[in-house]
Amino acid sequence: MKINRIQPMNVNPYERTSRVEKPTKATKKMDQVEISSAAKELQEAAKFSSERLEKVERLKSEVKAGTYTIDARAIAESVLRYYKR
């Protein structure tokens, strides 16, 4: 009876673990920031929100002072345009 080796000849399975791998050169990576178009739109919207805040404060002061007047015709036309769509 002949016994054959299962492993190939001249291969040491422990040889791989004993090798020390050389560290590779680290490349310098630069951080980069990109602002998306959606973020740019939000920045523009922030400008409008400050204008809106000023308008709301002005309207609050008019209501508090009793000088705020309502244009009923403009409201009716706006409601009519909305429902005609």
Secondary structure, DSSP 8 states (H G I E B T S, - for coil): -----SS-TT--TTHHHH------------------HHHHHHHHHHHHHHHHHHHHHHHHHHHHHT-----HHHHHHHHHHHHH-
